[in-house]
Amino acid sequence: MCRDVEPLVKPVNPPFPLDDSLYCLEAEEISFFKRQTNIQDEQALKTHIIDVQKAAYKVAPYACIRGFDFVHPNISKLHNYDHILKRGSKGAILLDIGSCLGVDARKAIEDGFPAHNIISSDIKESFCELGCKLFKSSSEPSCFIPGDIFDPAFLSIARPTSSVPEDTMLDIQTVRSLNDLRGRVGVVHISKVFHLFDEEKQLELARALGGLLSCEPGSIICGNHVIGSEKGIVHLTLLGVDITYFCHSLETWTMLWDGVVFEKGQVKVETSTSSIDTGGIAFPVLYWSVTRL
Ligand SMILES: C[S@@+](CC[C@H](N)C(=O)[O-])C[C@H]1O[C@@H](n2cnc3c(N)ncnc32)[C@H](O)[C@@H]1O
């Protein structure tokens, strides 16, 4: 049974009106979208992205959609992106959780991660279709599995594995839930999802992701989310919306992975802080990775 999990950062209801002036893509991101969509004219590209944004905002009025965050590739901002791409060349599965319109999967594919080994997953099934609309493709380039990460039938807590699954060959087209991937994922990527949930749910999610990771040294769980200077509740106003987050500090986030989810010494936790600009407001973001030793 799916439990009702209330995110801390809820879609605003009624939604705040959209504002085209928040559209802001860096030159590199514009080039990425030109290559991906084949729309070469920048004004036409902007109109296209805004059209898709409107449709996505109807599905879920998240601040990240209103602030055009959903169009920025995140995975390539990680300090160990090269390591992630190398795992791909060695046959690792990449799972992107809370994939929204699939920008990170497409970025990784463009940079050489084999599409047939990528799985994107989101609670909103229609984001898959909207991703195809955004990238002007007739189908998702990789596999998409819809589901709720707090539904144990879809993703349940499991201890990290210490041995390779006996049936080493997995056809990801046959995967129906993330539980089918237990101990098999070489790269778990999760961007701007943890901060949607309270402390207890963050721990539950981290434990479930730990169970998905392959025990092969170099396997990695990574992502980004909003960070606080110390562990606790943070209140901020973003684009006129009052938002409440539960944030770990650098220390408590590291301890959660190295000592709670994994036995101490089983993983290396690396972190770096940055800030992202949403509608002219900069707020602190933690980029992090947990690598199996
Ligand atoms: C803030 S957006 C981040 C999207 C994207 N990863 C990024 O970095 O731009 C959070 C995403 O998590 C998804 N999500 C929220 N709750 C979820 C749940 N319980 N299970 C699976 N996905 C969920 C939302 O639908 C949304 O696409």
The ligand as an SDF file (V2000), in Angstrom:
LIG
                    3D

 27 29  0  0  0  0  0  0  0  0999 V2000
   12.1470   19.6530   -7.2710 C   0  0  0  0  0  0  0  0  0  0  0  0
   11.8900   18.4930   -8.5410 S   0  0  0  0  0  0  0  0  0  0  0  0
   13.5750   18.1300   -9.0940 C   0  0  0  0  0  0  0  0  0  0  0  0
   13.5760   17.6300  -10.4980 C   0  0  0  0  0  0  0  0  0  0  0  0
   14.9480   17.3290  -11.1100 C   0  0  0  0  0  0  0  0  0  0  0  0
   15.5510   16.1700  -10.5170 N   0  0  0  0  0  0  0  0  0  0  0  0
   15.8560   18.5450  -10.9960 C   0  0  0  0  0  0  0  0  0  0  0  0
   16.8790   18.4740  -10.3180 O   0  0  0  0  0  0  0  0  0  0  0  0
   15.5350   19.5760  -11.6010 O   0  0  0  0  0  0  0  0  0  0  0  0
   11.4660   17.0390   -7.6170 C   0  0  0  0  0  0  0  0  0  0  0  0
   11.0390   15.8610   -8.4840 C   0  0  0  0  0  0  0  0  0  0  0  0
   10.7910   14.7490   -7.6130 O   0  0  0  0  0  0  0  0  0  0  0  0
    9.5590   14.1490   -7.9760 C   0  0  0  0  0  0  0  0  0  0  0  0
    8.9730   13.5500   -6.7540 N   0  0  0  0  0  0  0  0  0  0  0  0
    8.4460   14.2030   -5.6870 C   0  0  0  0  0  0  0  0  0  0  0  0
    7.9940   13.3220   -4.7880 N   0  0  0  0  0  0  0  0  0  0  0  0
    8.2510   12.0900   -5.2710 C   0  0  0  0  0  0  0  0  0  0  0  0
    7.9930   10.7630   -4.8070 C   0  0  0  0  0  0  0  0  0  0  0  0
    7.3910   10.5590   -3.6330 N   0  0  0  0  0  0  0  0  0  0  0  0
    8.3910    9.7220   -5.5780 N   0  0  0  0  0  0  0  0  0  0  0  0
    9.0250    9.9360   -6.7670 C   0  0  0  0  0  0  0  0  0  0  0  0
    9.2720   11.1560   -7.2840 N   0  0  0  0  0  0  0  0  0  0  0  0
    8.8900   12.2210   -6.5400 C   0  0  0  0  0  0  0  0  0  0  0  0
    8.7150   15.3020   -8.5200 C   0  0  0  0  0  0  0  0  0  0  0  0
    7.6540   14.8580   -9.3360 O   0  0  0  0  0  0  0  0  0  0  0  0
    9.7650   16.1240   -9.2590 C   0  0  0  0  0  0  0  0  0  0  0  0
    9.9310   15.7170  -10.5940 O   0  0  0  0  0  0  0  0  0  0  0  0
  1  2  1  0
  2  3  1  0
  2 10  1  0
  3  4  1  0
  4  5  1  0
  5  6  1  0
  5  7  1  0
  7  8  2  0
  7  9  1  0
 10 11  1  0
 11 12  1  0
 11 26  1  0
 12 13  1  0
 13 14  1  0
 13 24  1  0
 14 15  1  0
 14 23  1  0
 15 16  2  0
 16 17  1  0
 17 18  1  0
 17 23  2  0
 18 19  1  0
 18 20  2  0
 20 21  1  0
 21 22  2  0
 22 23  1  0
 24 25  1  0
 24 26  1  0
 26 27  1  0
M  CHG  2   2   1   9  -1
M  END
$$$$
